[in-house]
Amino acid sequence: MPGRGAWLHPREECLSRAVRRKAFGPALRVHGLTVTHSDLSELVGEINDQRQAAEDMSTP
């Protein structure tokens, strides 16, 4: 469905709460969607690593 998405802050506490509340299925309108903490935790870690690397490169 075009235009559907879910916003998640790349922080551990936001991730834990979203998984605990099973918020992704309703937000994305996907019935039966199962999202695990470990799946998202790894992805959020990679995003934070990339963000930190970009910040390190832009600092004079």
Phi, psi and omega in degrees: 000120182299142174084001180270142178194173178222130179265135178221123174294139181282056178233146184301318182293325177291319178299311181299318181293317180297318179292316181299321181277354183054049188278342187287318179303306178297320181297322182266356183056047177240110181287136177080011180291128177245120179240127181259155179298319183294322178300310183286326180299318178296316180296315179297321177299318178295318179297315179296322177297316179295319179297316180295319179297319179295319178294320180297323181286334183269353180277125181291000000 
